[in-house]
Amino acid sequence: MSTVDHPLILGENLSLEPFPQQSPDAASSTVLIVGGGVTGLINAWVLLDRGYHVTVVSKEWASFTEQQRLTSQIAGALWEFPPAVCGQHTDILSLQKSKHWCMVAYNIWAAIASNPSLAALAGVQMRASNFFFPCPIEELPAQHHKMEEIASAGVRGFSRSAESIHKHGIDPRYGAVDAYEHLAPVIDTDRCMEWLMLLVQSKGAKFHTETIKSDLFTQEQELLHRFSADVILNCTGLSALSLAGDRTCYPLRGALIRVMNDGKDFPKVESSLAITADAAQDNEIVFIVPRNDNILLIGGVAQPGRWDLDLTLDSPEIKRMRTRAEAFLPSLKHA
């Protein structure tokens, strides 16, 4: 059995077929994945195609009703070269690993998006992604370095031009004077989560609904025995604070407004438009993303350490978020 250290390449060691690329046998190891969000499902996909048996345990799954959605379903889902617009990276090692894995993901999602029927099933599109700056980007060393990395990393459609400001209807009074763009995957997360669940189940994953509480180390042997597993993979995200005793985990509260983007009330927005945290006014970002053909996301906020979920359209930070988005792209006043 091959190891998971080899680079992931779609068509070589990662398959879109409804069966594992490498079939397991009686001697194959079983992996118990805790967490049924996008991280758990992607790990299940990779491991199934490497010939492992996989069981996924989660307290809840992606919902496509009026119930509260998983974090994986409400995320912005715009591919970004790190650090992302919200600017949240706590150490160099994390940043370097993210740069590697973001390009692995970029190439896989781009390949999926290149097949129209598959792209529709998975909810993936390649769209122009634009980033704007209040001064020549050379005056922002971190952003200039990031731009050069993007240009040399194999990201498609890269170009730098201040003409993007006028092209996309950005109000010049907002202060944008420089910009670059590139093609990036944008994911309709509801559709993609449904597709991922069906994909990994078709490859042989078992789903089990259960809330796992307390430190995994204290119950490791019981879980391994109960699920006939050889190893446990923690894909719970923020719940690692309790399940792994990881005190470096903390919430980063965000917010997005969803509006119709059908061209009736304002010109349809076809490209992602953003101002990063370290280039934004008062470090408050602008994040505008066409989620799919008819939904536009307007954001955003990034609030470290905030656990509460009490934000509404009347919350002061949400009002500020919308006001600055409208000042940046005036057509949104009609959204």
Salt bridges, closest charged atoms under 4 A:
ASP49 OD1 - LYS203 NZ 2.92
GLU138 OE2 - ARG160 NH1 2.72
GLU148 OE2 - HIS144 NE2 3.71
GLU149 OE1 - LYS99 NZ 2.96
GLU149 OE1 - HIS145 NE2 3.58
ASP171 OD2 - ARG173 NH2 2.87
ASP178 OD2 - ARG160 NH2 2.54
ASP190 OD1 - ARG69 NE 3.05
GLU210 OE1 - HIS208 NE2 2.88
GLU210 OE2 - ARG226 NH2 2.92
GLU222 OE2 - ARG226 NE 2.73
GLU270 OE1 - ARG127 NH1 3.49
GLU284 OE2 - ARG320 NH2 3.16
GLU284 OE1 - ARG324 NH1 3.22
ASP293 OD1 - ARG127 NH2 3.74
ASP308 OD2 - ARG253 NH1 3.18
ASP308 OD2 - ARG306 NH2 3.05
ASP310 OD1 - ARG253 NH1 3.01
GLU317 OE2 - ARG253 NH2 3.35
GLU326 OE2 - ARG322 NE 2.85
